[in-house]
Amino acid sequence: MTIDYNSLFIGGEWVQPSSGTRITLTSASTQERLGSVPDTSEPDVDAAVAAARRAFSAPDGWPSWSAERRAAAMHGLADQLDARREEMAHRVSSQNGMPISLSSNGEAIFPAMLLRYYADLAVRVPFEEDRPGLAGGTSVVRREPVGVVAAIAPWNFPQVLAAFKYAPGLAAGCTLVVKPSPETLLDAFLLAEAVEASDIPPGVINIISGGREIGAYLVEHRDVDKVAFTGSTAAGRMIGEVCGRLLRPVTLELGGKSAAIVLDDADLDLAKIGQSFFAATMLNNGQTCFIGTRILAPRSRYGEVVDTVAALASSLTVGDALDPASQIGPMVSQVHRERVEGYIAKGKGEGARLVVGGGRPKGLDRGWFVEPTVFADVDNLSTIAQEEIFGPVLSVIPYTDVDDAVRIANESQYGLGGSVWTTDPQRGREVADRVQTGTIGINRYMPDFGAPMGGVKASGIGRELGPEGIVPFQQLKTIFC
Ligand code: NAD
């Protein structure tokens, strides 16, 4: 059964798109047609932004609601999402190839969790504070919502990354136009159904489709007050330039090429570390921004580390994303698989030693599959160690001592995630403190939604999640009394 939508969710209603063109969604695992949605044109963006503006500025608009009332509506939306968990996981995995075990425990669960977290935070943390003035009087410091937000998400974790924006945005009192990626729209339209069924007022969340041109039009729209973007560094740079010119607040969550630093005392027993190491280096078929795809191994145990990583990669079950047994699903699209395969060819061409994988898995004739691949003897300055591949391709890079490991970890344009593997947690902390990155784990890597997440250098500007994640959706106003 295919799923076809004929309208866009704007102003709390399903409205006719202004053009007749459509976007077709296909299965990454089978290449079959899954459904279609209308494409979005500029007049539709105008309508969505206008709806968000009305919902923001009306006398009884979203920001005028008490935090308690907003929180109740957000809890209601969370309930609506919970009621659609199974369908949500199915739609996400069918489209982008995310193993269903991951989408069921992430994409289908975390958005509701985030809505509840930020709803409760909005009630708990006052939006206004009276401060005694240093030279007398009182300063009232108000945290007001920034306004209409353009929330632009990528395809790899489409629901979670949209929720990173709308959950704190709603809590702050903002209204939003959400633009998902063209590869993952059926899940976005299911989110629209959940919003429609909830008590979130019309126009507070609008959901459009479209590709990068529509994204660019939305970013530059005269009535947008803030941009919250997750995606590639290349797109982030363009968006940053536009927002700089417009002096428009922007958060940019971009690419990564993180280091998993294996110290010389690390426990390499896959029975103990296999699952965490897999999650930290190959989660979601390698289509994850924060994973440590550069494995830094001490020369004293280099062969052992290569063998361990190779054993892990070759033990993985590769298959249809909807099969609960699959640990690695397909790449999101044909174009993306070609890109990943291009990097594998480049790795071979640049002299790295292919240890396992490198091809297409046997027996999987349909779908955009790539074998989990491990390269050894990789030079950290080579292309496969410097550029984000966004597939199940790991590079094992030798280092001489801890200083050398830290130097190599930091020898990257990116700084998003990372991990340190050691039996001495204190030593792990000391190394983690020296890595230039926004987040890093010791013997594991998994974001904590209660703590800030984001990158340094070309991995982005600003942070999402945690109490800090609400700040970019607020502006401060001081009233001297
Ligand atoms: P992408 O940059 O191609 O697209 C992301 C979104 O931005 C899509 O909705 C796209 O339509 C839109 N877009 C593209 N160009 C635009 C422009 N100039 N103006 C406005 N909108 C534009 O990225 P992708 O291929 O969908 O996602 C993969 C990338 O996202 C990877 O680089 C990955 O590392 C990154 N990512 C980062 C994080 C993080 O938290 N830092 C999380 C997940 C993914």
Boltz pocket constraint, residues with backbone or C-beta under 6 A from the ligand:
constraints:
  - pocket:
      binder: B
      contacts: [[A, 152], [A, 153], [A, 154], [A, 155], [A, 156], [A, 157], [A, 161], [A, 179], [A, 180], [A, 181], [A, 182], [A, 210], [A, 211], [A, 212], [A, 213], [A, 214], [A, 215], [A, 216], [A, 217], [A, 219], [A, 230], [A, 231], [A, 232], [A, 233], [A, 235], [A, 236], [A, 238], [A, 239], [A, 252], [A, 253], [A, 254], [A, 255], [A, 256], [A, 288], [A, 289], [A, 290], [A, 388], [A, 390], [A, 416], [A, 454], [A, 455], [A, 459], [A, 460]]
      max_distance: 6.0
